[in-house]
């Protein structure tokens, strides 16, 4: 019996070698995942372009925080709102506050009046920059404008000036000279030169609202001069993104150095742009940036 068992569990030399080799192979394959780390292939990203992206994202985050802070400050504390009859041409700051108008908007109204601005009919209050539609809808029914405002008196010393204002031609903001702009009431003598200087950097105004970004342009002055101005898009100087250098692109105030660099790098890597909209393929040119800069760009 012992002989049978011994013969059954006894291996020849070749069998013993085969068993040892098999055990070694099993141990090797079990340890293999721990010996070699499998690395995932990362998509190629241009290092310099990635650096510019990070800079732009940081700049956007800073800008967003500023806007958020401004919004927070514009929120009114809970105060009792009163509705009463008033003349928008004479109401003081306390009166506007009782009507529930924000402090920032009150300052805009007072500045507008101090520059000679007048409200001739209740709906004129809507042209005040920053006045919310719901606030305007709420207070307009209570406006009572003095009749003297609605018609010039015969002996009014400003009658001739008013007549002159009516005779001023509406100017194209993209072609007007400093001398022509100076004819607009309330604009002063230095602001026309700053408008022209900003216009040259921009290449032209494609919408009137861009005037607000001119240095020294307040809401009240803007409200005074806007009826005498218009903009013609055909006069805007545009930049060809297929041949422009980084420097030429960045001369436009709306095109940052990061964006101009990205446009040129993308063009060098992928060839000429077929249409202006193609710049949206650049990773960090979002819809907001595109809407700002696209009116100043062409592809041929």
Secondary structure, 3 states (H helix, E strand, C coil): CHHHHHHHHCCCHHHHHHHHHHHHHHHHHHHHHHHCCCCCCCCCCCHHHHHHHHHHHHHHHHHHHHHHHHHHHHCCCCCCCCCCCECCCCCCHHHHHHCCCCHHHHHHHHHHHHCCCCCCCHHHHHHCCCCCHHHHHHHHCCECCCHHHHCCCCCCCCHHHHHHHHHCCCEECCCCCHHHHCCCCCCCCCHHHHHHHHHHHHCCCCCHHHHHHCCCCCHHHHHHHHHHEECCHHHCCCEECCCCCHHHHHCCCCCCHHHHHHHHHHHHHHCCCCCHHHHHHCCCCCHHHHHHHHHHEECC
